[in-house]
Amino acid sequence: MPYIKKELREGLDFILLPLLTVVRKTPNHGALNYIFTRILLSTEPENYEDYNALVGVLECAKLELYRRAVAPYENKKKKREGDVF
């Protein structure tokens, strides 16, 4: 989960803000994949357990994105366009 202490978040945001500015100007899914891959590989995984943990990080990030952003968006669309079920 992305819920980390405020002090750590502030330090990370200071580093991430320039990257986020570039990402906003380059809406390219390949670039996002590249960024995620480089960050994950920078942890220098050495064995299956390490790689498995990284896949878990991605899976949890995916689920959190869906839960917090995609599901509310879909709920709004369902109300506006009508339920399919």
Secondary structure, 3 states (H helix, E strand, C coil): CCCCCHHHHHHHHHHHHHHHHHHHHCCCHHHHHHHHHHHHHCCCCCCHHHHHHHHHHHHHHHHHHHHHHHHHHHHHHHHHHCCCC
